[in-house]
Amino acid sequence: MRLGVSLVALLCGLGFAGDGVAQTNTRMAQCDGSDPALVIPACTTVITSAQSSHEIVSLALSNRALAYEKLGQNDRAMADLDAAIKRDPKNPHAWPNRGNLYLAQGQFDRAMADYNEALVVHPNNPFAFGHRADAYLLHGEPARAIQDYDQAIKFDSKNVNYFIHRGEAYRVQHDEAKPIESNTTTIMPSPISIAPSRSMRNTHRSMSIAASPMRRRGTTTTPSPISILRFSSTPS
């Protein structure tokens, strides 16, 4: 979901109105964009605004971290995610995003700790389940990965990537029947699922296991981090 909808609504609820509301809305939309050249200054404006609550600042930090990661500035991305968590420990996006950065650095235990914390904060967070599953699969634990993909699908059955990655986990287990059932039977009845929206692509594009070269057990290739959770609605 786009920041230009959810966060602007949040700002209005907090009393943001008047002559500057149009400019504020523009900054919100830019902070939720895909171009780091626009995202970074826009999010910085939100972060430094005296009107921004801790929650808003935390969300903006999470999104600026994504922009820094796109530029390969992982140290800055990590610093923003650390700050986002400090500002709002209940931020459902910052924990899994930081976990992805740790995973990309080969720090499996620290990544898992962040995924686990994300699920403590929001037990129904499909993104945290999905990325923890990715981590298990990369770590050579397909059975645990399948369990987490099952949970991710339970809470977000429209995200095609969870089915694809679960199928890959079954393939790693040398189960020839389950990948077909997982990737075809469940998805095909829903034409919408075949062409995921922008938010779906952002949600799981950092872990495209089924399309990546790391299809054999024991491969050490690590995918690029972050690029999940942006400014979606808070999981229930």
Secondary structure, DSSP 4 states (H G I P E B T S, - for coil): --HHHHHHHHHHHTT--STTHHHHHHHHHHHTSS-HHHHHHHHHHHHH-TT--HHHHHHHHHHHHHHHHHTT-HHHHHHHHHHHHHH-TT-TTHHHHHHHHHHHTT-HHHHHHHHHHHHHH-TT-HHHHHHHHHHHHHTT-HHHHHHHHHHHHHH-TT-HHHHHHHHHHHHHTT-SSHHHIIIIITTTT-HHHHS--HHHHHHHGGG-TTTSS--STT---------S-TTPPPP-
